[in-house]
Structure formats: structure tokens, C-alpha cells
Amino acid sequence: MKKIKGTIGILGCGNMGGAVAAGLTKRGVASRRSILFFDKDRKKTSRIKKELGIRSTSSIAELLRKCGIVLLAVKPQHLGDVTAELAEGLKRKHLLISLLAGVSIGNLRRRLGKACRVVRVMPNLGLLAGKGITAVTGGNSKDRKLADLVFSSCGRTVSLAEKHFNLVTVLSGSGPAYFFYLMELLDKFGVKKGLSLNIARLLSSETALGAAELVLRSGEDPEALRRRVTSKGGTTEAAFSVLGAKSFRVLFNRALERALKRAKDLGGK
Ligand SMILES: NC(=O)c1ccc[n+]([C@@H]2O[C@H](COP(=O)([O-])OP(=O)(O)OC[C@H]3O[C@@H](n4cnc5c(N)ncnc54)[C@H](OP(=O)(O)O)[C@@H]3O)[C@@H](O)[C@H]2O)c1
């Protein structure tokens, strides 16, 4: 993997910021010395320094002074708390990579001024396992390549127009929860019918992994693969005689439409 030149600053080192820092060092995309972070949580700061061996700064201003690439990884509701310092410290040399769900590049520019370049990304929870999928938009192609490099260290990336970001939020941002729910239902059924939770979970999680891997490797349609395991008169067919009923599809589509509306309401546009 290519290496990033210069110093990367992470503002807000929680789930996402921490996962990126871990991915960068693990994959050798950045050395420990070239990553700095600032988090307002002191306990978290000392834990991360110990666990990841990276250094922290004592303020946002110091982070901006020392880093050319800055990952903005606080929660959207905390953007207001960091706006003034960011607007003050961001210069032309900076590339700001924003992870903030529902906050458009236009909105960020209005708040922060027009000095720096901005790339917006939408990662997902898979980042924590090095298996995230991150959509990337904005900036020039060099900036997007840099963001690609950062997020490829903990999964895969895809370049997309910003107009699709609400949809990305619904599909892959919230997506892990849909699959967790299905696994939760499989686990509960397994336990109800006599398995230990450990075994039920092993069966459900390895099955989810295998199914996803098969779709990615074979390039086949999930529908075609589903039809292939559904033999006539078998158990899968019996399950789909219930699941295939229109109501489940309708319900799930309604859920996705509701989530999309919520993403639009939260992010504007
Ligand atoms: N989690 C996901 O699946 C996901 C998916 C896509 C996008 N995102 C986006 O990624 C971003 C980070 O999410 P997350 O789940 O990593 O959140 P998180 O775990 O809460 O991490 C944010 C960190 O920033 C810290 N922080 C808050 N205000 C700060 C300030 N003024 N200065 C410095 N640090 C501050 C928080 O400290 P405290 O804990 O003390 O508040 C926390 O450690 C969000 O914008 C979110 O929209 C998340």
C-alpha cells in the first residue's frame, strides 16, 4: 500500500477516528509518528495513546498547525463546539476530510470559510473490523485519492456524487444494523430451539460473512445465489414461502424510505 506523506490530524478520536488511526498504522499507510489526534475526553486520550502509540495535541489549534490533512470525526451535534477554532486555524495548505453524517460540503464551507479543500466521506461501522465501506466525494482528484488511501486502510472505498450521500447513509451507513438484526433473529431462534448462544452466533455470523464474501467474489446477483440454494421442496423454499410474501418486501422498503426521509430531514436538501 502507498504511504501518506505529511502529518494526519484526527479531530475526535472515538469509534471512527480510532478505527482510522488503527487502520493507518496497521497497514503501514502512515507511521505512528505521523498521526496526531485531539479529543476532549482525557481518559479516552490516554487510552488511545497507550493502545495505538500515537500522540495527541493539547488543542485543535495545535493540531491544525502541525497537520496538513485533518479528519473531522466529532459527532455532527458537536460541530458547533469546534467551528470557531477550525475556521480560525484552517488554511489553504489543509485538506479537511469530514466524516460528519448529514453535513454537506456547502454547509461546512459556509461555517468554516473557504480557505481549505474539503472532502466528505461516509464510512460505516465495518471500519472497526478493517472491513468498512466508505463513500468519498468532493475536493479535486488528488484530494479524493488521498481520502481513498486513508480509508482503504480499513476497508474499501467508492467515489460518488454528493447527491447520493443520503442514500449511502441509508444503505451502508445504517446497513450494518439491518444485518445485525437478521443475525439477532437467527441467534434467538437457535437458542429457543436448544443451541447455546455461542454456537448460534458462530453459525449466524460465519453465514453472514460467507454470504457477503460469495457475492463479492463470484460477482453474481444475490438473487441468483439465493435461487441456487433454494432447492425444490427443501427447507429454504419453505422459509421463503413465508418470507417471499409481498408483505416482507413492502415492510423493508418502507423502512428504507423512512430512513431516507430522515437522512434528508437531518441533513437538509
Ligand atoms: N459510527 C458510525 O457508524 C458512523 C458512520 C458514518 C459516519 N459517522 C460519522 O463519524 C463521526 C464520528 O462518529 P463516531 O461514532 O466515531 O463518534 P464518537 O465515537 O462519539 O467519537 C467522537 C469523538 O469526538 C469527541 N469530541 C466531541 N466533541 C469534541 C470537541 N469539541 N473536541 C474534541 N473532541 C470532541 C468525543 O468525545 P465525547 O465522547 O466525550 O463526546 C468522541 O471521543 C460522526 O460525525 C458521525 O456522523 C459515524
PDBQT file of the ligand as one rigid body, heavy atoms in Angstrom, charges set to zero:
ROOT
HETATM    1  N1  LIG A 301     -20.394   5.400  13.893  1.00  0.00    +0.000 N 
HETATM    2  C1  LIG A 301     -20.766   5.189  12.628  1.00  0.00    +0.000 C 
HETATM    3  O1  LIG A 301     -21.208   4.099  12.237  1.00  0.00    +0.000 OA
HETATM    4  C2  LIG A 301     -20.634   6.296  11.626  1.00  0.00    +0.000 A 
HETATM    5  C3  LIG A 301     -20.930   6.054  10.282  1.00  0.00    +0.000 A 
HETATM    6  C4  LIG A 301     -20.763   7.083   9.370  1.00  0.00    +0.000 A 
HETATM    7  C5  LIG A 301     -20.338   8.334   9.768  1.00  0.00    +0.000 A 
HETATM    8  N2  LIG A 301     -20.088   8.546  11.079  1.00  0.00    +0.000 N 
HETATM    9  C6  LIG A 301     -19.655   9.887  11.478  1.00  0.00    +0.000 C 
HETATM   10  O2  LIG A 301     -18.374   9.795  12.063  1.00  0.00    +0.000 OA
HETATM   11  C7  LIG A 301     -18.241  10.816  13.053  1.00  0.00    +0.000 C 
HETATM   12  C8  LIG A 301     -17.705  10.188  14.327  1.00  0.00    +0.000 C 
HETATM   13  O3  LIG A 301     -18.625   9.218  14.803  1.00  0.00    +0.000 OA
HETATM   14  P1  LIG A 301     -18.216   8.246  15.991  1.00  0.00    +0.000 P 
HETATM   15  O4  LIG A 301     -19.210   7.159  16.018  1.00  0.00    +0.000 OA
HETATM   16  O5  LIG A 301     -16.750   7.925  15.879  1.00  0.00    +0.000 OA
HETATM   17  O6  LIG A 301     -18.431   9.238  17.231  1.00  0.00    +0.000 OA
HETATM   18  P2  LIG A 301     -17.761   9.146  18.688  1.00  0.00    +0.000 P 
HETATM   19  O7  LIG A 301     -17.389   7.730  18.997  1.00  0.00    +0.000 OA
HETATM   20  O8  LIG A 301     -18.665   9.889  19.620  1.00  0.00    +0.000 OA
HETATM   21  O9  LIG A 301     -16.400   9.968  18.500  1.00  0.00    +0.000 OA
HETATM   22  C9  LIG A 301     -16.343  11.351  18.512  1.00  0.00    +0.000 C 
HETATM   23  C10 LIG A 301     -15.257  11.756  19.490  1.00  0.00    +0.000 C 
HETATM   24  O10 LIG A 301     -15.112  13.173  19.422  1.00  0.00    +0.000 OA
HETATM   25  C11 LIG A 301     -15.018  13.668  20.761  1.00  0.00    +0.000 C 
HETATM   26  N3  LIG A 301     -15.405  15.075  20.817  1.00  0.00    +0.000 N 
HETATM   27  C12 LIG A 301     -16.631  15.617  20.961  1.00  0.00    +0.000 A 
HETATM   28  N4  LIG A 301     -16.557  16.969  20.984  1.00  0.00    +0.000 NA
HETATM   29  C13 LIG A 301     -15.255  17.278  20.836  1.00  0.00    +0.000 A 
HETATM   30  C14 LIG A 301     -14.535  18.508  20.798  1.00  0.00    +0.000 A 
HETATM   31  N5  LIG A 301     -15.156  19.674  20.955  1.00  0.00    +0.000 N 
HETATM   32  N6  LIG A 301     -13.200  18.454  20.639  1.00  0.00    +0.000 NA
HETATM   33  C15 LIG A 301     -12.552  17.264  20.526  1.00  0.00    +0.000 A 
HETATM   34  N7  LIG A 301     -13.173  16.059  20.567  1.00  0.00    +0.000 NA
HETATM   35  C16 LIG A 301     -14.506  16.068  20.728  1.00  0.00    +0.000 A 
HETATM   36  C17 LIG A 301     -15.945  12.767  21.526  1.00  0.00    +0.000 C 
HETATM   37  O11 LIG A 301     -15.735  12.868  22.917  1.00  0.00    +0.000 OA
HETATM   38  P3  LIG A 301     -17.013  12.564  23.893  1.00  0.00    +0.000 P 
HETATM   39  O12 LIG A 301     -17.256  11.102  23.768  1.00  0.00    +0.000 OA
HETATM   40  O13 LIG A 301     -16.516  12.989  25.220  1.00  0.00    +0.000 OA
HETATM   41  O14 LIG A 301     -18.165  13.394  23.394  1.00  0.00    +0.000 OA
HETATM   42  C18 LIG A 301     -15.573  11.412  20.956  1.00  0.00    +0.000 C 
HETATM   43  O15 LIG A 301     -14.439  10.873  21.562  1.00  0.00    +0.000 OA
HETATM   44  C19 LIG A 301     -19.619  11.457  13.223  1.00  0.00    +0.000 C 
HETATM   45  O16 LIG A 301     -19.631  12.714  12.615  1.00  0.00    +0.000 OA
HETATM   46  C20 LIG A 301     -20.561  10.519  12.510  1.00  0.00    +0.000 C 
HETATM   47  O17 LIG A 301     -21.625  11.204  11.884  1.00  0.00    +0.000 OA
HETATM   48  C21 LIG A 301     -20.204   7.569  12.011  1.00  0.00    +0.000 A 
ENDROOT
TORSDOF 0
